[in-house]
C-alpha cells in the first residue's frame, strides 16, 4: 500500500492482472484502465491508503497514451462504495486528529481530480453509493446507475455534514430536493439520481458485464448508448417536489421544521421527525453549507469550504458521539450537544466556516474544457 502522502506520486502502470494491495484492484485491459474497490464485506468503504492509491493511479494514467478510458466499479453485487471508513474516523478523532485532516485533504483532492480528469472516467454506481462513494463517482464524466442504485449522503445521522462535494451536487439539484436529501440523509433511486443531476445514464444491472466488455472495445459514449435501458423508471422524488420546495425554502431550519410538521402531507411530517432525530448542530450547519455552496463558482471552492466545516465538526462532540451510537455501541441513542435546534447559536454555526489560516485547503483550478481531445475524437468517430 502507498504511504499516506502518495497522492501526488505516480504509480507504476499495472498489468491486466496486477493487484496493488488487497483493498484496491488496478487493472489495464487494452485501452481500458480499471479501478475496482475491493472491500466487499465492508461494502467497499474507503480507507486513507485506498484514496492515495486511486489518486496515484489516476495521475499515472492521465499521461499514459495506452489508457483511453478509466472505469470505477466495486467488488460484489451490494455496493459501489458505502462511504469512508467511519470506524477509522472515530478512532483518529479520539487519538490522532491530524490523520483525519490529512484523510480529508487527500480525499477532497481526489474528488477534484476526478472532476477535472482529462480522459473519460466512467463510474458504475450500482448498489449502495453513500458519502465518500458519491465523491469518487458523482463527479465522473460518465455516471451510470441501475435499478439497484441506492445513493445518498447520510452524514447528519452520525453528527457530520455532507462532504466530498456533496453540498455542491445537492445545492445544484432542482428546487429544494437536495436540501431534503441532505437534511434527512435518505437515499434516492437511480432514476432520482438522473433527475437530480447526480447521474447520466440508466443501465439494467444485468447488462453491466456486457457494458464493461464494450468499454474495452468501443468509445465510451457508444458503449453506454448501446446499453442504456429503453425506459427509465419514474423518479419518485419528482412526485414529491411540490411539498419539498414549499417546506424547505429559506435559510431558517426551525421554520423549515415548522412547515414540515404542519404540512398535510404525511411524508413531510415524517421528514420533520427524521431531521429532529439528527444532530441539531450538524443539521443547521448542513443547511448553511448548502446555501453557501449555491453561491460558490466551482467544485474546488465547495470542497475547500467542506474542509473547513469537516475539521470544525470533528473537533466538536457530535461526530464521535454519532459514530459511537450508530456503529460502535449501536444503541442508536446519541446524546447530541446541544440537544435542541434552538440551542444552536448563529455564532456557533458561522464559526464552522471561518478561515483555517495556514491550514486552508488550496485546490488547484484547472481550466478543463467541456470536451477533451480524446472525447472529441470519440464523438467524431461515432458521428
Steps between C-alpha positions, in 0.01 A plus 500: 500500500627851432600744768245753617674766295488298180219705351738699282728209416448312172476124537646253250259401226350168613444204274156356430532263792672732744372536852635804688402402848191309614260793521538649150549303180660691212485340158569596141322303230579644162414870507277462808651567844294370791474598865320232700421581863560168669358495853168327434444399863529870594287603200823628342537782754799724431810509717774760482747272319229419243450872432872547448531198274210604277638852467847372411357266233296781345807721497693234313224410254432864409824509297498138384417489126391137533218597739197652329234442767491447878226288658402494868311202642458325834552136593192294577144579401392707801685829468726720299610667824320562829718801587809562706619266772327675790647266761842636405362854516365427850830356617707783355266768636578367847870431465645666187290791366768595246448170320136593433612838369745332260240241398251769401765711328599202286141387443377843392804539274402171338141618454626808314744286300211282381292804402783641286629170364621539140372160385155340524444377855207260523342416837264205527283614792336163558363409842578712804678830431532711813715787627854451376362268233323801352832686508676246277205459261274806503767724342578254219461593136271197444278387789299181454225390740281188513173381652706395806653843565445646847684832510520746784693718743403373848756704694255682729412164654849481654517868595698597191421696182493401131847538352709363207325762286159380613386849589602607148291226338200540730499880478468472121209255508159629384311708755554385858536128427867510599416679825250229590751224428787667684305573817318166526787286371259280302607323184380546144448256215701490180217675318499769771876544458455571129214743567706685763814521286710249695504241220472487123397158373278212616613146419334182624735323742482185289673691221798631698740222407419553134552875543840442657597277210383766254707767675810296419421515128295812432490874567329573831197680363429225249543222758261664743248588230495135397409393854265766639158375602226568250284640780626675813276439803317801647695707754304478828646824637361705213148408609577651842650824374200726566498457876880474517549833323239668720624366830878524452518855367713752688795493737319452832504134608244536784263665250557212257420250775184690590379494139574130473315423822193699399486360147196287404743264323596205720844472339575860602414430863717188489786708362469741792526215748802362315684833505420559868672170584823623340771705665355853530843647429559275200158573352535876542854508361389279210229748401748787516752298298245438225398864480862616482585233242238648267701821482843342441636483147666159489519156654843591634360798692230279652753232598714764669193613693416141591854453630458789743168365616624141531791596725274710721235227521741222594651725767157523665319229699232384258701309239661275759167454675312432178746234382497345847120475501464374142806282447699434818242432773205490256254624760358751248460747786749785452525775761542808281663817638302721485192282487250744345493726194422812700821450697716519185616861478567694183853572621569130548380423147699779338816390682503182293566705186779724629837487328743234617793733433812303413297176512272601215458245222609660172387294202641589157258644247537330164337647193364171373307530173159339485633260238847352519698425186443128553124542542484725194665232291256246642194701408627566152547126457144437623359759264 
